[in-house]
Amino acid sequence: QVQLVESGGGSVQAGGSLRLSCAASGYTLSRPCMGWFRQVPGKEREGVATISSAGTTRYSDSVKGRFTISRDNAKNTLYLEINNLKPEDTGMYYCALRDSYFCGSNVDSPSVFDYWGQGTQVTVSS
């Protein structure tokens, strides 16, 4: 059974940084496509970044240059480095895994992901 457990969220001031982690277990593909999404109440879940089996990364325009997605295959852990945080980055951040090596070209496609974590809250104050 696939399990994804996020950690690293918190409350920070604008301009600050955070590093989110997602510990993954129970999956059969080596280095599957994984991604980070975020959601605020009343809005749909938004794709933030994805990373494929080959290490190809993609980002939404709103976070490009500030967020970095990476993975440590030996630790089965996905990361999201967030710099220069803005109040609009506030939300629940979810880790997701797809039963495929490929993520596709569209970052904002939550429907193609098969497994989800419970989320970690990021709150940015101005």
C-alpha positions in Angstrom: 0.0 0.0 0.0 1.4 3.3 -1.1 1.9 5.8 1.7 3.0 9.5 1.4 3.8 11.5 4.5 4.5 15.2 4.2 6.4 17.3 6.7 8.2 20.6 6.9 5.3 23.1 6.7 4.9 26.0 9.1 4.3 29.7 9.6 6.9 32.1 8.1 7.2 35.7 7.1 7.2 36.8 3.6 10.7 36.4 2.1 11.4 33.4 4.2 12.1 29.8 3.1 10.9 26.4 3.9 11.8 22.9 2.9 9.0 20.4 2.5 9.6 16.7 2.6 7.5 13.7 1.5 8.4 10.3 2.7 7.1 7.7 0.3 6.7 3.9 0.8 4.9 0.9 -0.6 5.2 1.7 -4.4 6.5 -0.7 -7.0 7.9 1.5 -9.7 11.4 2.7 -9.1 11.5 6.5 -9.3 7.8 7.1 -10.3 6.5 10.5 -11.4 5.9 12.6 -8.3 4.6 16.1 -7.7 3.6 18.8 -5.3 0.2 20.5 -5.3 -1.3 23.1 -3.1 -4.8 24.1 -2.1 -6.5 26.9 -0.3 -10.1 26.7 1.0 -12.6 27.4 -1.6 -10.2 26.8 -4.5 -9.2 23.8 -6.6 -6.0 22.0 -6.0 -3.2 23.6 -8.0 -0.2 21.9 -9.5 3.1 23.4 -8.2 5.9 21.2 -9.5 6.5 17.7 -10.9 9.5 15.5 -11.3 9.7 12.5 -13.6 11.7 9.3 -13.4 14.4 10.8 -15.5 14.6 13.8 -13.3 12.8 16.2 -15.6 11.2 19.0 -13.5 8.4 21.3 -14.4 6.9 24.2 -12.4 3.9 26.4 -12.5 4.6 29.9 -13.7 3.7 31.3 -10.3 6.5 29.5 -8.5 9.2 29.2 -11.2 12.5 30.5 -10.0 11.5 30.3 -6.3 10.6 26.6 -5.8 12.8 23.6 -6.4 11.6 20.0 -6.5 14.0 17.2 -6.0 14.1 13.6 -4.8 16.5 11.4 -2.9 15.9 7.9 -4.3 18.0 6.2 -1.7 15.7 7.7 1.0 12.5 7.4 -1.0 11.9 11.1 -0.2 10.6 13.9 -2.3 11.5 17.5 -1.4 10.2 21.0 -2.2 12.6 23.9 -1.5 10.6 27.1 -1.2 12.4 30.4 -1.3 11.2 34.0 -1.2 7.8 33.0 0.2 4.9 35.2 -0.6 1.5 35.5 1.2 -0.1 34.0 -1.9 1.9 30.8 -1.3 -0.2 30.1 1.7 -2.0 26.8 1.5 -2.0 23.1 2.2 0.7 21.4 0.3 0.2 17.9 -0.9 2.6 15.3 -2.2 1.4 13.0 -5.0 2.6 9.9 -6.8 1.6 8.6 -10.2 1.9 5.0 -11.3 4.1 6.0 -14.3 7.6 7.1 -15.0 6.3 10.0 -16.9 4.5 13.1 -15.6 3.5 14.8 -18.9 3.9 18.4 -19.8 1.1 19.9 -17.8 2.0 20.6 -14.2 -1.5 21.3 -13.2 -3.1 17.9 -13.7 -4.0 16.4 -10.3 -6.3 13.9 -11.9 -3.4 11.9 -13.4 -1.9 11.2 -9.9 -2.9 8.0 -8.2 -1.8 8.5 -4.6 -1.9 11.5 -2.2 -0.5 12.4 1.2 -2.5 14.2 3.9 -0.8 17.5 3.3 1.3 20.0 5.3 0.2 23.6 6.0 2.3 26.5 4.8 1.2 30.0 6.1 3.0 33.1 4.9 2.4 36.4 6.7 3.2 39.8 5.2 
